[in-house]
Amino acid sequence: MFDLKELESAHEMVSTAMQPTPAHTWPLLGRRLGTHVVVKHENHTPTGAFKVRGGIVYLDRLKRERPNVPGIISATRGNHGQSLAFAARRHGVPAVIYVPKGNSAEKNHAMRAFGADLVEHGDDFQLAREEAGRRAQFDGLHMVPSFHPDLVLGVATYALELFRAAPDLDVLYVPIGQGSGISACILVRDLLGLKTEIVGVQSTEAPSYALSFAAGHVVTTETSNTLADGMATRFPDAEAVALIRKGAARIVQVTDDEVAAAIRAYWTDTHNLAEGAGAAALAAALQEKAKLSGKRVGLVLSGGNIDFDLFRSWVGMDTPATA
């Protein structure tokens, strides 16, 4: 999909818009997991999530190849849309973003603040995406998919930062939404010639990639009713499935209760607020704690964009984190 020279060039481009995010070792998290732990803090980007990197790279190429593009359109549960709105504003390109009804109010506010024209449609991400595709054809807008080589290339810049800071990781846990994050981590690991085992994480309520991984082909689901909206995917991308099946060790499924416990653990151990997908990697590592003794473990905290009301009702501010 890209070589090391292209990746380093993309990293230079991303660095014009944001600083590298930290990769911290947290002793309390290490004690909780019983081993050495490094957290890649993609919750510290200008949009609060890793996807901003993909938007930056995608819009740069689009604007160079189509300088007169009238506008972009896409669908999202929030972080992809913020990424595109952020990048589109830098290039002076109008952005229309579709979200499902009942989407995160705070993510919606953020997308509008970055300049997006926000439209609510349908009961889930897939329905919003289908309507955005129809609108793109009708209005002549450029449809930005949720998975694309340029999006993966941009996202891969965080993997480059992480693996160069911690090249000796034995295992890295990565949440899966539409697949750009884990695909990027696999590709960068291979480019750098590392041996890190990469483990994907999905919700038990939205296991389309886990089912596809096991079946060897794309498997869709009828629902994606997880509170961790960044993992609420029903229709996997075929290219992402192929990359994950080739380069991931396994996919771990975590419950919403396990994710809530991981959000609490991040807060108590690091004082970082993680959204559902952002805490999924820690939830999976806690589930597999028994097999991690003596290993150097990496966790991708992919974002921190969780509504306060959802945090209060789901995570439970008065409920202690499990040890």
N, C-alpha and C positions, 0 to 999 in steps of 0.2 A: 504493500500500500504506500510505503515511503521508505527512504533510506535515511541514514544517520545525518547526512548533510542537509537534507530537507527538514529533518526534525530540528536540527540546531538552528536553521534559518527561521523556522516557525517560532522557536523559543525566543529568538531575538525580536521577532515581530510582536509576540505576546508581551514581552518585557517593555515595549514602548507604552503599553496601556496599563500594566499592573506590575507589582513587585512579585518575585518568587514567594510562594507560601512556605511557612516553616514546616519542618519535620521534627517533632519533639519526642523525646523519651520521657515518659511519665512514670515515676516510681510507684505511685499508688495503683495505676492501671497494671503495671508489671506485677505488683503484689496480688492484685485481684486475679490475674491470669496465671500467676506462678511462673512467669518467664519474662524475658526482655521484650519490651513493646515500643515500637516507633509509630507515631500517628502523623499522617500527612494531612495538614490542616487546610483543606480546600474550602472550609467555611470562612477563610480569611481573604477571599477574593473581593473585588469591587461589587459583585452581585451576591456574595455570600454562598457561592457554590462553584464547582469545578467547570461547569458548562460554559462559562464566560470565555474560556480559552478557545473553545471550538467556534463560537460566534465571531471572535476576533479574526481568526484565520479564514473562516468561510467568507465573511464580508469583504475582507481584503482582496481575495481572489475574484469574487464576484464583481466588485467595483472596477478592478483592473480589466477584466474580460468584457464586462458590460457596463461601461461608464455611465450610460444613460438609462440604466434599469429604473423603471418607474416606481418600484417598491417591492418589498418582500412580504410574504405571508407564511405563517406556520401555525402549528397547534402545539399545546404544551399543558403540563400541570403546573408549570411555574418557572423552573430554573432554565430550561431551554429558551423559553420566551424572554426571560430577563437577559439572557446572553445575547439573543438576537437584537433586542431593543437597544441594549448598551452599545453593541457594535454598529448597528445601523445608524444610530445618532452620531457616532464618530465620523461616519462617511456622508451624513446628510441624506440618508435613504429612508423614506417612510416605511414603517413596519406595522403590519396588521397581525394580531395574534389572537387565535381562537383558544378558548379554554372551555371545559365542561361546566355546566351549571353546578353551583355549589362548590366551586374551586376555592382554594385558599384565598381568603379576602386580602391577607397581607401580601401574598405574592401578586395578586391582581393589582393592588395599589402600587407595588414596586414596578411592575411592568409599565403601568401608566406613567409613573414618575420618570422612567427612562425614555418616555416618548411614544410608547406603543399605542395604537388604536386597538383596544381590547373588545372582543366579542365573545359572549357566553353562548354556547350551543351544545345541546345533547347532554346525556347523563354520564358519559365517561369520555376518556381521552380519545378512544378510537372514533367515536361519533363526531367529536370536535375536529379530528384530523380529516375525516372524510368530507365534512362540510367546508373546511379550509381549502381542500383540493378543488372543490367545485367553484368556490369563490375565486380562486387563483385563475382558473380558466375563463371565468366570466369577465373578470376585471383586468386580465392581462398582467397579473402580478407574478413575481418569481416565487414559486413554492419551495420553501426550505424543508427538507425532510428531517426526521429525528435522528437518522443515522446516515452518514455520508463520509467519504474519505477525508474531506477537509475538516469536518467536525472531529473526526478521530485524530487527525494530525494535530489539531489545536489542543485537544484534551491530553494528547500524549506528552505535551510539554510538562505536565505535572509529574508524569511517570519518570521522565528524564531527570527532573529535579530530585525526586525521591530516590531513584536507584543510584544516582551519583552521590547522594548524601549517605545512603545506607545500602551499599552494594552487596552486603553479606546477609541480607534477609533470607531466612529459610522458607518463609511462607508469607504471602500477602493476601489479605481478604479485601475483596472489592464488591460493592453493591452493584446490582444489575437493574437498570431501568429499560432503556432501549439498546444498551450494549456498547456504547462508545467508550465508557470508562474502562471496562475490563478488556475490551479489544485493544485499547491503547496500551494498557499495562503489559499484555501478552507480547505485542509487537516490539515495545521498547526493551523488555527483558531479553527477547531474542536478538535484537540488534546489538545489545551490549554484551551478549554472550554469557548471561547470568543463568544460574540454576534455580532461582526462586520459584517455589511452587505457588501458583496463583489459583485462588479459590473464589468462585463467584458466590454471591449471596442474593437470594430472592425471598419474597414473602410467601408463606404458605397459602395466602389468599390470592396471590397473583403469580403462579409458578410456571408461566408459559415457557420461559427459557430453561428452567430446570427440566420440564417435561420434554422439551425439544432436545436438550443435551442427552437425555436418557434414550430418546427414541431414534436419534440420528437424523432427524428432519424437523422442519418447523411444525410445532404443535400450538394451536391457538386455544384460548379459554373463553368461556362465555362471560365470566365476570372477573373483576379485579378489585375486590372490596377491601383492600388493605387501607389502614389509616396512614401508612407510609406512602404518600402519594407519588414520590419519586420512583417507586418500584411498581406502580399500578399499570402494568403492561399486559394486554391481551394478545397482541399480534407481534411476535418477534420478527426481527429483520433477518432474512435468510443469510446474508453475508456475515452478520454478527454471529449467528448460530454456528456457521462454519468455522469462524475464527476461534470461538470459544471452545468448540468441540476439539479443535486441533491443539489448543494451547493451555486450556485450564485443566487442573487436576480433578475438580469436582465442583458441584454447586450445592451449597447448603441452604436449606429452607428454614426461615425463622418465623415465629409467630409474632403477632402484634404485641402480645404481652412481653415477649423476649426483647423486642425492639424498645418498648417503653422502659424496661429495666436497664437497657444499655444507654438510653438517653439520660436516665438518672445517674448512671455510673459515670458517664462523661462529665456531668455537671459536678458531682461530688468529688471526683478524682482530679479533674483538670479545670473546672469552672468554665468549660466550653459548652455552649448550647448546640446540640445536634438535632437536625430534623430526622424524620423517620429513616429515610434512606441513608442519611449520614451516619446513623448509629447502627445500621444493619451489620456492618463488618464486625464491630465489637460484639454484637449479639451472636454472630456465628462463631467467633473465637471463644466466647464464653461457653457456647454449646459444645465446642470441641476441646475444651480446656484440658481434658485428660491426655490428649495426644500432643500437646504443645510443650510439655516440660523440656527445658533445655534448648528450645528453639528460639531463634530471633524472629519475632512476629511483626509484620507491618499491617496497619489498619488505615484504610482510606476513609477519612471523615469528609465525605463528599459535599456536604452542605449543612447550613445551620438555619435554613429558612422555614421555621415552624411557627404557625400562628399561636399567639399567646393563649387564646381560648382552647385550641386543640391541645396545647401543652398541658393546660390546667385540667381539662376533662379526661384526656387519655393517659398522660404520664402520671398524674396524681402528685401534686406538689407535697402532700403530706405522707407519701408512701416511700419508705426507705429503699434505696437501691440494694439489690441482692448481692451478697458477697461471693 
